[in-house]
Amino acid sequence: MAQYFFDLRSDGIFSQDKDGVELLDAEAAHDMALGALVDAARDAIMEGSTGQHFAVEVRNGTGRVLEVTAIFNSRIFSKQ
């Protein structure tokens, strides 16, 4: 088991994880990062935000391990 930290970046806002989570390996950290990214995007959608870039940066005690990113954009072209 290793300690992983999940930092969130979203359009100029940076939130650093100071607590971390113990996980089995980098694959488990990837799965958790993907879930965090989906949650952040869902929150932005519920607030009506569009055109946002999201990144979850994962690090352990020695440095960066992985990064998961997404860009969310939404347009309504016609209302009927």
C-alpha positions in Angstrom: 0.0 0.0 0.0 1.1 3.5 -0.8 -0.2 7.0 0.0 -1.6 8.9 -3.0 -2.6 12.5 -3.1 -5.2 13.9 -5.6 -4.8 17.5 -6.6 -7.6 19.2 -8.6 -7.1 21.9 -11.2 -10.0 23.6 -12.9 -9.8 26.8 -14.9 -7.1 28.5 -12.8 -8.3 27.0 -9.5 -5.9 24.6 -7.7 -7.0 22.4 -4.8 -4.1 20.5 -3.1 -4.9 17.2 -1.3 -3.1 17.4 2.0 -4.4 14.1 3.5 -4.1 11.5 0.7 -5.5 8.0 0.6 -3.7 4.7 0.9 -4.2 2.5 -2.2 -2.8 -0.7 -3.5 -1.1 0.7 -6.6 -1.1 3.3 -9.4 -4.0 1.5 -11.2 -6.2 2.0 -8.1 -5.1 5.6 -8.0 -6.0 6.0 -11.7 -9.5 4.7 -11.0 -10.0 7.0 -8.1 -8.7 10.0 -10.1 -11.1 9.2 -12.9 -14.0 9.2 -10.4 -12.9 12.5 -8.9 -12.7 14.0 -12.4 -16.3 12.9 -13.2 -17.5 14.3 -9.9 -15.9 17.7 -10.6 -17.3 17.8 -14.1 -20.8 16.8 -12.8 -20.6 19.7 -10.3 -19.7 22.2 -13.1 -22.6 20.9 -15.2 -25.0 21.3 -12.4 -23.8 24.9 -11.9 -24.3 25.6 -15.7 -20.6 26.0 -16.4 -19.2 25.2 -19.9 -15.9 25.4 -21.6 -13.9 24.2 -18.6 -10.7 22.2 -18.4 -10.4 19.7 -15.5 -7.3 17.9 -14.3 -6.7 15.5 -11.4 -3.0 15.2 -10.7 -2.0 12.2 -8.6 1.3 12.2 -6.6 2.8 9.9 -4.0 5.7 10.6 -1.6 8.3 10.7 -4.4 6.4 12.9 -6.9 3.9 12.9 -9.7 2.4 9.5 -10.6 -0.3 10.3 -13.2 -2.8 12.8 -14.5 -6.3 12.5 -15.8 -7.8 15.5 -17.8 -11.0 16.4 -19.5 -12.5 19.4 -21.3 -16.2 20.0 -20.8 -18.1 22.1 -23.3 -21.8 22.2 -24.1 -23.9 24.1 -26.7 -27.6 24.2 -27.5 -28.1 25.1 -31.1 -31.8 25.2 -31.2 -34.7 25.2 -28.7 -38.0 23.9 -29.9 
